[in-house]
Amino acid sequence: MAKAIMIQGTASNAGKSVLCAGLCRIFAQDGYKVAPFKSQNMALNSAITAEGLEMGRAQVVQAQAAGVAPTADMNPVLLKPTSNVGSQVIVRGVPRATMGAAEYYRYKHELIPDIMASYNRLSEQYDIIVIEGAGSPAEINLKADDFVNMGMARLADAPVLLAGDIDRGGVFASLYGTVKLLEPEEQDRIRGLIINKFRGDEAILRPGLRQLEELTGKPVLGVVPMLDVDIDDEDSLSQRLERGGKVGLIDIAVVRLPRLSNFTDFNPLERLEQVNLRYVRDPRELGSPDLVILPGTKNTMDDLRWLRESGMEAKILQHAERGGAVVGICGGYQMLGREVSDPDHVEGGGTLRGMGLLPQRTVFLGEKTRTQVTGAFTAGMGIFRSMEGVSFTGYEIHMGETTLESGAAPILSLEDQTGARKGDGLGTGNVWGCYIHGIFDKGECAAALVNCLMAARGLTADAAAVDWERYQQQQYDKLAAGLRAALDMKEIYRILNREE
């Protein structure tokens, strides 16, 4: 059976996911077979496994850092918010129901057998399991039937390291308060504290660290600096969505939809030196980009309404009328068509006029498409004519079925994980869209897109393909080196091995 160690945080965005990814990498470098685990993830960034099962992207990243294939057992419960009070509940990779918050709170104890079945399978296959908590264990209103924080630590009999984010301020109070709000047995499970995201001279912190240790009775196992690593973010708390882009020859604006999902699709574009990639929410921020991207969303119809009511749709249509380039991915692709309809109330029901930029119509169905794909562009269009023949890999996660109007032909040829072949996507003029998440992960596809945009500007098309997988592996190594330097790994191994 595997040994386990758990990272919990004083709040969301304390850096738990990245710390877990770094520990996965360190343990793997040290010769152990390691699996990440998060019993319940609430996020709109998800991915599809080789078996066609859906899981949170944070655990995919952690599995990559550990050098193992991601499986749905690593994230047995995934909640994908569809509104402010409701989420689609995905259990061991398969959608089970859409529930309101109160309904899910009453139901969640029924998921413990599924969670433990997944955890026990991993425990039989791996040497070490790195468990990630969610939010804070001190959310005392949610402790009943908890299986995410201390409840999961108890179920797995795992020691806990508690991390606090010093960059947001109040880290001493948040660590002390979190510990003291827990029951004595829960406090005993915390074996060490971690100060995360520090900027400055650690010597200034030392008096506070000593006092924190005295007050809590817990050792501080390290002060982790604000590391300069590029690791895929878990959710919309990502600073990537807020920060301004670098100066680049090509300006790409991604529309920040209210229920934006899988924004990590565009991280490979951001890595190209020619690209300034920015996320825009206000129509006044759009400006005159070289490309507007409509990304995926967990609720196409609600986000299409927002696009229309906010004035963003009008700005994008004006951009397209001037010959500007527009690309839609998944939900964004659905919005670009003539119409979206929901006869089975998958997203609330009704029919909406689409943006009318592509001759297709989408109907939402109860069955979700979940598959990994490989493929290539079979046609180019407008300024993207040289995309023809460019290959890619990716995955589909969507509830809708899109039908092309008579005379329209798909622009992509796909082969899914069963070997089945089909067409996907549609393009006309300088506008195209498709269902494929991760389509730019393959360096050749990202570079081809940017070179088309550069050529349209009369610039030398010299964007070079970036080996995204190699780049990610370099970042995991960089993260591991940073954590080894900051953390007392000897003590962490002692905690892991239950040495007194």
C-alpha positions in Angstrom: 0.0 0.0 0.0 1.2 3.5 -0.8 2.4 6.1 1.7 0.5 9.3 1.6 1.1 12.9 2.4 -1.4 15.8 2.0 -1.1 19.5 1.2 -3.9 21.7 2.6 -4.1 25.4 2.4 -5.5 28.3 4.4 -7.5 29.5 1.4 -8.2 28.9 -2.3 -5.2 29.9 -4.5 -2.7 29.4 -1.6 -0.6 27.4 -4.1 -1.7 23.9 -3.2 -1.8 22.6 -6.7 1.7 23.8 -7.6 3.2 22.5 -4.3 1.6 19.1 -5.0 3.0 19.1 -8.5 6.5 20.0 -7.2 6.4 17.2 -4.6 5.2 14.7 -7.2 8.3 15.7 -9.3 10.7 15.5 -6.4 9.5 12.0 -5.3 9.6 10.8 -8.9 13.1 12.1 -9.3 14.0 10.2 -6.1 12.9 7.0 -7.7 9.4 6.5 -6.4 6.3 5.8 -8.4 4.0 8.7 -7.5 0.3 9.5 -8.0 -1.5 12.8 -7.3 -5.0 12.6 -5.8 -7.7 15.2 -5.1 -11.0 13.7 -4.0 -13.1 16.6 -5.2 -12.1 19.4 -7.6 -14.3 22.4 -8.5 -12.9 23.8 -11.7 -13.8 24.5 -15.3 -10.4 23.4 -16.5 -10.7 19.7 -17.3 -9.1 17.2 -19.6 -9.8 13.8 -21.1 -7.9 10.7 -20.2 -6.8 8.0 -22.7 -10.0 6.1 -21.6 -12.2 9.0 -22.5 -12.9 10.0 -18.9 -13.0 13.6 -17.7 -10.9 14.9 -14.8 -9.6 18.2 -13.4 -6.6 19.6 -15.2 -4.7 20.3 -12.0 -4.3 16.5 -11.4 -3.3 16.0 -15.1 -0.5 18.5 -14.5 0.5 16.7 -11.3 0.5 13.4 -13.1 2.7 14.8 -15.8 5.1 16.1 -13.1 5.1 12.6 -11.6 5.9 11.1 -15.0 2.7 8.9 -15.0 -0.4 8.7 -17.2 -3.4 10.6 -15.7 -6.4 8.6 -14.7 -9.8 9.6 -13.5 -9.0 7.8 -10.1 -6.7 10.8 -9.4 -9.7 13.1 -9.3 -12.8 10.9 -8.6 -15.2 13.9 -8.2 -15.2 16.9 -10.4 -17.6 19.8 -10.1 -18.0 22.0 -13.1 -20.1 25.1 -12.2 -22.9 25.8 -14.7 -24.3 28.8 -12.7 -23.6 30.6 -9.5 -25.5 28.0 -7.5 -25.3 24.8 -9.5 -22.7 22.4 -11.0 -22.4 19.3 -13.2 -21.2 16.5 -11.0 -18.7 14.2 -12.7 -17.9 11.0 -10.8 -14.9 8.9 -11.8 -14.8 10.6 -15.2 -18.5 10.3 -16.1 -21.2 13.0 -15.7 -23.7 11.8 -13.1 -26.1 14.8 -12.5 -26.4 18.6 -12.4 -27.2 19.8 -8.9 -27.7 22.9 -7.0 -25.4 23.6 -4.1 -27.9 22.6 -1.4 -28.8 19.4 -3.2 -25.2 18.5 -3.7 -24.4 19.2 0.0 -27.2 16.7 1.0 -26.0 14.1 -1.6 -22.2 14.3 -1.3 -21.8 11.6 1.5 -23.0 9.0 -1.0 -19.8 9.7 -3.0 -17.4 8.4 -0.3 -17.5 4.8 -1.6 -16.5 6.0 -5.1 -13.8 8.2 -3.7 -12.3 5.4 -1.6 -12.5 2.9 -4.4 -10.4 5.3 -6.5 -8.0 6.0 -3.7 -7.5 2.3 -2.9 -6.8 1.4 -6.5 -4.1 4.1 -6.6 -2.7 2.9 -3.3 -2.2 -0.6 -4.7 -0.3 0.7 -7.8 1.9 3.5 -6.4 4.6 4.0 -3.8 3.5 7.5 -2.7 0.2 9.4 -3.1 0.3 13.2 -2.9 -3.1 14.4 -1.9 -4.4 17.9 -2.5 -7.0 19.5 -0.3 -9.5 22.2 -1.5 -10.2 25.6 -0.2 -9.5 25.6 3.5 -10.0 22.9 6.2 -11.2 25.7 8.5 -14.4 26.2 6.5 -16.3 25.0 9.6 -19.7 25.4 7.9 -18.8 22.6 5.4 -17.2 20.1 7.8 -20.1 17.7 7.9 -19.4 14.7 5.6 -16.1 16.4 4.5 -14.1 14.2 2.2 -11.9 16.9 0.7 -9.7 18.2 3.6 -9.4 16.7 7.0 -12.1 14.2 6.2 -9.9 12.9 3.4 -6.8 13.0 5.6 -8.6 10.8 8.0 -9.9 8.4 5.4 -6.3 8.0 3.9 -4.7 8.3 7.4 -2.4 10.9 5.8 -0.2 13.5 7.6 -0.9 17.1 6.5 1.3 20.0 5.5 -0.6 23.3 5.8 0.4 26.1 3.3 -0.4 29.8 3.5 0.0 32.5 0.9 2.1 35.3 2.2 1.7 37.4 -1.0 -1.9 38.1 -0.2 -1.0 39.2 3.3 -2.0 38.0 6.8 -0.2 34.7 6.5 0.6 34.4 10.2 -3.0 35.0 11.2 -4.4 32.7 8.5 -2.0 29.8 9.5 -2.6 30.2 13.2 -6.4 30.7 12.8 -6.7 27.7 10.5 -4.9 25.4 13.0 -6.9 26.7 16.0 -10.3 26.3 14.3 -9.7 22.6 13.9 -10.6 19.8 16.3 -7.7 18.5 18.4 -7.5 15.3 16.4 -7.3 17.4 13.2 -4.7 19.6 14.6 -2.6 16.6 15.4 -2.7 15.6 11.7 -0.9 18.8 10.7 2.8 18.0 10.9 4.2 21.1 9.4 3.6 24.6 8.0 4.7 26.1 4.7 4.9 29.8 3.9 4.3 30.1 0.1 4.8 32.9 -2.5 7.3 34.9 -0.5 9.1 38.0 -1.9 12.0 39.6 0.0 14.6 38.7 2.6 13.7 35.6 4.6 15.8 36.9 7.6 13.1 39.5 8.2 10.5 36.7 8.6 12.5 34.6 11.1 11.2 36.2 14.4 7.6 35.7 13.1 8.3 32.1 12.1 9.6 31.3 15.6 6.6 32.8 17.2 4.3 31.0 14.8 5.9 27.7 15.7 5.5 28.5 19.5 1.9 29.5 19.1 0.8 26.5 16.9 3.2 23.9 18.1 3.9 23.1 14.4 7.3 23.5 12.7 7.7 25.7 9.7 9.1 23.4 7.0 10.1 26.1 4.6 9.5 29.5 3.0 8.9 29.1 -0.7 9.7 32.1 -2.8 7.6 33.4 -5.6 9.0 31.0 -8.1 9.4 31.9 -11.8 7.8 28.8 -13.2 5.2 28.4 -15.9 2.8 25.7 -14.7 -0.8 25.3 -16.0 -3.1 27.0 -13.6 -6.1 25.3 -12.0 -9.0 27.7 -12.3 -10.2 31.2 -12.9 -8.2 32.5 -9.9 -5.2 32.4 -12.1 -3.2 35.5 -12.3 -2.7 34.7 -15.9 -6.2 36.1 -16.6 -5.4 39.4 -14.9 -1.9 40.3 -15.9 -1.1 42.4 -19.0 0.5 40.7 -21.9 4.1 41.2 -23.0 4.8 43.4 -26.0 4.6 41.4 -29.1 4.3 41.8 -32.9 0.9 40.0 -32.9 -2.0 40.9 -30.5 -4.4 38.1 -29.6 -7.4 38.9 -27.5 -9.2 36.0 -25.7 -12.7 36.9 -24.5 -13.0 36.3 -20.8 -16.4 34.7 -20.7 -18.2 34.5 -17.3 -18.0 30.7 -17.4 -14.7 30.5 -19.2 -13.3 26.9 -19.3 -10.0 25.4 -20.4 -8.3 28.7 -20.8 -5.0 26.7 -20.7 -5.7 26.0 -24.3 -4.0 29.2 -25.2 -0.9 29.0 -22.9 1.2 27.6 -25.9 0.4 30.7 -27.9 1.5 32.9 -25.0 4.9 31.3 -25.0 5.7 32.4 -28.6 7.8 35.5 -28.5 5.9 37.2 -31.3 2.6 37.0 -29.4 1.0 39.4 -26.9 -1.9 37.4 -25.5 -4.4 39.1 -23.3 -7.8 38.3 -21.7 -10.6 40.9 -22.2 -13.9 41.3 -20.3 -14.9 44.8 -21.2 -15.8 45.6 -24.8 -13.7 48.8 -24.4 -10.6 46.6 -23.8 -10.9 44.8 -27.1 -9.2 47.4 -29.3 -8.0 46.2 -32.8 -6.3 42.8 -32.2 -4.9 40.6 -34.9 -7.1 37.8 -33.6 -10.1 37.4 -31.3 -10.5 34.0 -29.7 -13.8 32.9 -28.2 -12.8 30.1 -25.8 -14.7 27.2 -24.2 -17.4 27.8 -21.7 -19.5 25.6 -19.3 -22.7 27.4 -20.4 -22.7 28.4 -24.0 -26.2 29.9 -23.9 -25.7 32.0 -20.8 -22.3 33.3 -22.0 -23.8 34.1 -25.4 -26.4 36.2 -23.7 -23.7 37.9 -21.8 -21.7 38.5 -25.0 -24.7 40.1 -26.5 -25.9 42.2 -23.5 -22.4 43.4 -22.6 -21.8 44.8 -26.1 -18.9 42.4 -26.7 -20.7 40.6 -29.6 -21.2 43.9 -31.4 -17.5 44.7 -31.1 -16.5 41.2 -32.4 -18.9 41.5 -35.3 -17.5 44.9 -36.3 -14.0 43.4 -36.1 -15.1 40.5 -38.4 -16.8 42.9 -40.8 -13.5 44.7 -41.2 -11.8 41.4 -42.2 -10.5 40.7 -38.7 -9.7 37.2 -37.7 -11.9 35.3 -35.2 -11.4 31.7 -33.9 -13.8 29.8 -31.7 -13.0 26.8 -29.6 -15.8 24.4 -28.3 -18.4 26.7 -26.8 -16.9 29.6 -28.7 -17.3 27.6 -31.9 -21.0 27.0 -31.1 -21.6 30.7 -30.5 -20.2 31.6 -34.0 -23.0 29.7 -35.7 -26.5 30.7 -36.8 -28.3 29.2 -33.8 -27.9 27.3 -30.5 -30.9 25.4 -29.1 -31.5 23.3 -26.0 -34.6 21.2 -26.3 -33.7 18.9 -23.5 -32.8 21.7 -21.0 -29.2 20.7 -20.8 -28.3 24.4 -20.2 -31.6 25.7 -19.2 -33.6 25.3 -22.4 -34.7 27.5 -25.2 -33.2 28.7 -28.5 -30.8 31.6 -29.1 -29.7 33.3 -32.3 -25.9 32.8 -32.8 -23.4 35.3 -34.0 -24.0 34.2 -37.6 -20.3 34.2 -38.6 -20.3 30.4 -39.5 -23.0 28.5 -41.4 -23.8 25.9 -38.7 -26.3 25.2 -36.0 -25.9 23.5 -32.6 -28.3 21.4 -30.6 -27.5 20.5 -27.0 -27.8 16.8 -26.1 -27.8 15.0 -22.8 -24.8 12.8 -23.7 -21.4 14.4 -23.4 -18.7 13.8 -26.0 -15.4 12.9 -24.3 -12.5 11.7 -26.4 -8.9 12.3 -27.2 -8.1 13.0 -30.9 -5.4 13.5 -33.4 -6.0 15.2 -36.7 -5.0 17.8 -39.3 -6.5 20.7 -41.1 -7.9 19.6 -44.4 -8.6 23.1 -45.7 -7.3 26.6 -45.2 -9.4 29.7 -45.4 -8.8 33.4 -45.7 -5.6 34.5 -44.1 -5.4 31.0 -42.6 -5.1 29.2 -46.0 -1.6 27.9 -45.2 -3.0 26.0 -42.2 -4.1 23.2 -44.6 -2.1 20.1 -43.8 -1.1 21.2 -40.3 -1.4 18.4 -37.7 -2.5 18.6 -34.1 -3.5 16.6 -31.0 -6.2 17.4 -28.5 -9.5 16.3 -26.9 -13.2 17.0 -27.1 -15.5 17.7 -24.1 -18.9 19.0 -25.1 -22.6 18.4 -24.9 -23.6 19.9 -28.2 -23.9 18.5 -31.7 -23.1 20.9 -34.5 -24.6 20.5 -38.0 -23.2 22.3 -41.0 -25.5 23.9 -43.5 -25.7 22.5 -47.0 -22.6 23.2 -49.0 -20.4 23.7 -46.0 -17.5 21.3 -45.3 -15.5 20.6 -42.2 -12.0 22.0 -42.0 -10.5 19.3 -39.8 -10.0 15.5 -40.2 -10.0 13.7 -36.8 -9.3 10.2 -35.5 -10.4 9.5 -32.0 -9.0 7.0 -29.5 -11.1 4.2 -30.9 -9.7 4.7 -34.4 -13.0 6.2 -35.7 -12.6 9.0 -38.2 -14.8 12.1 -38.7 -14.7 15.7 -39.7 -14.9 18.7 -37.4 -14.9 22.5 -37.4 -15.8 25.0 -40.0 -14.3 28.1 -41.6 -15.3 31.0 -43.8 -13.2 34.0 -44.7 -11.0 34.8 -41.7 -13.3 33.1 -39.2 -13.0 29.5 -38.1 -13.9 27.3 -35.2 -13.8 23.7 -33.9 -14.4 21.5 -30.9 -10.8 20.6 -30.2 -9.3 21.7 -26.8 -5.5 21.6 -26.7 -5.3 22.1 -30.5 -2.3 24.5 -30.0 -0.4 22.2 -27.7 1.5 20.8 -30.7 4.1 23.4 -31.5 3.6 23.2 -35.3 -0.1 24.2 -35.0 0.5 27.2 -32.7 3.4 28.4 -34.9 1.3 28.0 -38.1 -1.5 30.1 -36.7 0.8 32.9 -35.6 2.7 32.8 -38.9 -0.6 33.3 -40.7 -1.4 36.3 -38.6 2.1 37.7 -39.2 1.9 37.2 -42.9 -1.5 39.1 -43.0 0.3 42.0 -41.4 3.1 41.9 -44.0 5.6 40.7 -41.4 8.1 37.9 -41.8 6.4 34.7 -40.8 9.2 33.2 -38.6 7.4 31.9 -35.5 9.2 28.7 -34.6 7.4 25.6 -33.2 7.9 25.3 -29.5 8.0 21.7 -28.1 5.3 22.3 -25.5 5.7 18.9 -23.8 9.5 19.4 -23.4 8.9 23.0 -22.2 6.5 21.7 -19.6 8.9 19.0 -18.4 11.6 21.7 -18.0 9.2 23.7 -15.9 8.5 20.8 -13.6 12.2 20.3 -13.1 12.6 24.0 -12.3 9.7 23.8 -9.8 11.2 20.8 -8.1 14.6 22.5 -7.8 13.0 25.5 -6.3 11.1 23.5 -3.7 14.1 21.4 -2.8 16.0 24.6 -2.0 13.1 26.0 0.0 11.7 23.1 1.9 13.1 20.8 4.6 12.8 17.6 2.4 14.6 15.5 5.0 11.8 16.4 7.5 9.1 15.9 4.9 10.4 12.4 4.1 10.5 11.7 7.9 6.8 12.8 8.1 5.9 10.7 5.1 7.6 7.6 6.5 6.0 8.2 10.0 9.3 8.4 11.7 9.1 9.9 15.2 
